[in-house]
Amino acid sequence: MREIKSILVPIDGSVHSERALEQAIYIAGLSQAELVVLYVIDLNTAVSAVERMSLDTYVPDDIDKEGKRVLEQAKKKVSAAKREASYVLKIGDPSKMILKYSKDKKSDLIVMGSRGLGTIKQIIMGSVSQYLVSRADCPVLIVR
């Protein structure tokens, strides 16, 4: 078994992602691993197709604020547990962005919720969770 030095926690503000963050905080405490909390702004669900064509790289304030709010809530949880973490806000398709980030940063473990704030396509296990379980280079812990 390889040592866990870096834990990536993708969050979206859902109950499942909050539970995943709690589990990641616990594991980071046991392993003294670096904790990285990632929020991905999904413009595909947040903005209509017509608006996306005109946005290019601009992110509407209300969407950006929501991401910052969710990360701020995570920061409070991490601080309350007397841990430290890095907080990252990215824009793109959550599945692909989380996978790319985990590979680029060579994460040793991804801890995430079983379902997020998505719609019907996430009835059994979230589509993002399924995507990462089948493609990540590191172990993926799915928290319910």
KAFEN-V313562 format. One record per helix or strand. SS is the DSSP state (H for helix, E for strand). FROM is the first residue (numbers start at 1). TO is the last residue. If there is no record, write none. Layout:
# KAFEN-V313562
ss	from	to
SS	FROM	TO
SS	FROM	TO
This chain:
# KAFEN-V313562
ss	from	to
E	6	11
H	15	31
E	34	41
H	43	46
H	49	55
H	61	80
E	86	91
H	94	104
E	109	113
H	120	122
H	127	135
E	139	143
